[in-house]
């Protein structure tokens, strides 16, 4: 399996304000903040890793300081902020930026090759470049990438100089984390989402805030955490 990453960088030096804004937005979706669940062992198949947000009853979020004036956000489900919130036509990351009045960027790498960069203005406008890892790689959460922008590169934020021309995959992601992740760059990959948030086993990151949000309605999980063999049996039913 190749390299995977889904990381958001918000132009803010206040991690707690970022988390507070996320909490407010999630509450509108009936996702209530709860105490951190007890540590658990991770299964081969985890809905918080492989299923979309609306097929999960629990969301986990880690927010921590990046480089100067930047805050890093890691989530489980992995594309929680990329997906469109119910009842809106807006990705959650766009709503976050509009509420905070700050821009952000999100880097997504799928299986080592497919690389997609999402930039968001302080007004919630989105600028997409690159391609994703879905069946239709140029259609990403309602955004259709044109041929002109099929290679990931900065379109709105003035940071193209931090990425080597032609870079993609882990090279692109590592250039971003080295620039915007600061001393916490090593926590910007998906190990924080898969290894920490899903297992409820949080690393010591200075200035970090970890939080969990529980769905208040009937369970919407289609396949619970299980082995791959059990997952294959359940998906055939």
C-alpha positions in Angstrom: 0.0 0.0 0.0 1.3 3.5 -0.9 1.4 6.7 1.1 -1.8 8.3 2.2 -2.4 11.7 3.8 -5.3 14.0 4.5 -4.1 17.1 6.4 -5.6 20.6 6.9 -3.5 23.7 7.7 -5.4 26.7 8.9 -3.9 30.2 8.9 -4.4 30.8 12.6 -2.1 30.6 15.7 -5.0 29.8 18.0 -5.6 26.0 18.1 -8.3 26.3 20.7 -10.3 28.8 18.6 -10.1 26.4 15.6 -11.4 23.5 17.8 -14.1 25.7 19.3 -15.3 26.7 15.8 -15.3 23.1 14.7 -17.3 22.1 17.8 -19.9 24.8 17.0 -20.2 23.6 13.4 -20.4 19.9 14.4 -23.1 20.7 16.9 -25.3 21.9 14.1 -25.0 18.4 12.6 -26.0 16.8 15.9 -22.5 15.7 16.7 -22.0 16.4 20.4 -18.6 16.7 22.1 -17.9 13.8 24.5 -15.2 12.8 26.8 -12.3 10.9 25.2 -13.2 7.2 24.9 -11.0 4.6 26.6 -8.0 3.4 24.6 -8.8 0.5 22.2 -7.1 -1.8 19.8 -7.5 -0.9 16.1 -9.1 -3.5 13.7 -8.1 -4.1 10.1 -11.3 -2.4 8.9 -12.2 0.8 10.7 -15.2 2.9 9.6 -13.3 6.0 10.9 -10.6 5.2 8.4 -12.4 3.9 5.4 -16.1 5.1 5.6 -17.4 8.7 5.1 -18.3 10.9 8.0 -22.1 10.2 7.7 -21.5 6.5 8.1 -19.8 7.0 11.5 -21.2 7.6 14.9 -18.0 9.0 16.3 -15.6 11.7 14.9 -12.2 12.4 16.3 -10.2 15.6 15.8 -6.7 16.6 16.7 -5.7 20.3 16.5 -2.1 21.4 17.2 0.3 24.3 16.5 2.1 24.3 13.2 4.7 26.8 12.0 4.3 30.5 12.8 0.6 31.6 12.3 -0.5 28.1 11.2 -2.6 25.4 13.0 -2.7 21.8 11.9 -6.0 19.7 11.9 -6.1 15.9 11.7 -9.4 14.0 11.6 -10.9 10.6 11.7 -12.9 10.0 9.4 -10.0 11.1 7.2 -11.9 13.3 4.8 -14.3 14.8 7.5 -13.4 18.4 6.5 -13.4 17.6 2.8 -17.0 16.3 2.7 -20.1 18.5 2.3 -22.1 19.1 5.4 -25.7 17.9 5.2 -28.2 20.6 4.3 -25.5 22.8 2.7 -23.6 23.0 -0.5 -20.4 23.7 1.4 -17.4 21.5 2.4 -16.8 21.6 6.2 -13.4 23.1 5.6 -15.0 26.0 3.7 -17.5 26.6 6.5 -14.6 26.6 9.1 -12.7 29.2 7.1 -15.7 31.5 6.7 -16.5 31.3 10.4 -12.9 32.0 11.4 -12.3 34.6 8.7 -9.0 32.9 7.7 -7.7 30.9 4.8 -6.6 27.3 4.9 -5.1 24.6 2.7 -5.6 20.8 2.7 -3.3 18.2 1.1 -4.7 14.8 0.2 -2.5 12.0 -1.1 -4.1 8.7 -2.2 -2.0 5.5 -2.5 1.3 7.4 -3.1 0.4 9.0 -6.4 -2.9 10.8 -6.7 -2.4 14.2 -5.1 -5.1 16.9 -4.5 -4.6 20.3 -3.1 -7.6 22.2 -1.7 -7.1 25.9 -0.9 -9.8 27.9 0.9 -10.1 31.7 1.2 -11.2 33.5 4.3 -14.6 33.8 2.7 -15.0 30.1 2.2 -14.2 30.1 -1.5 -12.4 26.9 -2.7 -9.7 26.4 -5.2 -8.9 22.8 -6.2 -6.0 21.3 -8.2 -4.7 17.8 -8.7 -6.8 14.7 -8.7 -8.2 12.3 -6.1 -8.3 8.6 -5.5 -12.0 7.8 -6.1 -13.6 6.0 -9.1 -13.9 9.4 -10.7 -10.6 11.1 -9.7 -11.4 14.5 -11.2 -14.7 14.8 -9.3 -13.8 15.5 -5.6 -16.6 16.1 -3.2 -18.6 18.1 -5.8 -15.6 19.9 -7.4 -14.7 18.9 -10.9 -11.0 19.5 -11.7 -10.4 20.8 -15.2 -7.4 19.7 -17.3 -5.7 23.0 -16.7 -5.4 22.2 -13.0 -4.9 18.4 -13.1 -1.5 18.8 -11.4 -1.6 19.9 -7.7 -0.3 23.4 -7.3 -1.1 26.6 -5.4 -3.7 28.7 -7.1 -4.9 31.1 -4.3 -2.3 31.1 -1.6 1.2 32.5 -2.4 3.1 29.4 -1.5 4.0 27.5 -4.7 7.6 28.2 -4.0 7.6 25.7 -1.1 6.9 22.7 -3.5 9.3 21.6 -6.2 7.7 21.9 -9.7 6.4 18.5 -10.7 6.3 17.1 -7.2 3.4 14.8 -6.2 2.6 12.2 -3.6 4.6 12.0 -0.4 7.2 14.5 -1.7 4.4 17.1 -2.1 3.0 16.3 1.3 6.3 16.4 3.1 7.2 19.8 1.5 3.9 21.1 2.9 4.3 19.6 6.4 7.9 20.9 6.6 6.8 24.4 5.8 3.5 24.6 7.7 3.8 21.9 10.3 6.8 23.5 12.1 8.2 21.4 15.0 5.1 19.2 14.8 5.7 18.3 11.1 6.2 14.6 12.0 2.6 14.5 13.4 1.1 15.8 10.2 0.8 12.4 8.4 -2.0 10.0 8.8 -0.4 8.2 11.7 -2.1 10.8 13.9 -5.5 9.9 12.5 -5.2 6.2 12.2 -2.8 5.4 15.1 -4.0 8.0 17.6 -7.5 9.2 17.0 -9.0 5.8 16.1 -7.2 4.0 18.9 -7.8 6.9 21.4 -4.1 6.8 22.2 -2.8 10.4 21.9 0.8 11.4 21.5 2.3 14.2 23.6 2.1 17.3 21.3 2.7 20.6 22.9 -0.4 22.9 22.6 -2.6 20.2 21.1 -6.3 19.7 21.6 -7.9 16.3 21.0 -11.6 16.0 20.9 -14.4 13.5 20.0 -17.9 14.1 18.8 -20.8 11.6 19.1 -23.8 11.3 16.8 -27.0 11.9 18.8 -29.3 9.8 16.7 -29.7 6.1 15.8 -26.5 4.4 14.7 -25.6 5.0 11.1 -22.6 2.7 10.9 -23.1 0.2 8.1 -20.1 -2.0 8.9 -18.5 -1.8 12.3 -14.8 -2.2 13.0 -13.8 -5.8 12.2 -11.4 -8.0 10.4 -11.1 -7.9 6.6 -12.7 -11.3 6.5 -15.7 -10.2 8.5 -15.9 -7.0 6.4 -16.1 -9.0 3.2 -18.9 -11.2 4.7 -20.9 -8.2 5.9 -20.6 -6.2 2.7 -22.0 -9.1 0.7 -25.2 -9.2 2.8 
